[in-house]
């Protein structure tokens, strides 16, 4: 699954060898570090992978983090306008995803 927050985009998949864990992947390291600051030292790099930065979490850790994010930080009524990152590339990425979604809707 893909997860977008105000300052991060991650891809989350089941871990192939550990059924109770997930692999949380990002194209930008800081996206993982911002979403999981207490796990920043556990982020590892796979330079050959499509999502270069990775973190292994238990499914329960992930569920707890997503739940806490929703309860504590989801306070906006317009996602694109709520972005925290002052990063033109991040803004272009979000708008491109939004535009493709609109094309799919039509």
Secondary structure, 3 states (H helix, E strand, C coil): CEEEECCEEEEEEECCCCCCEEEEEECCHHHHHHHCHHHHHHCEECCCCCCCEEEEEEHHHHHHHHHHHHHHHCCCCCCHHHCCCCCHHHHHHHHHHHHHHHHHHC
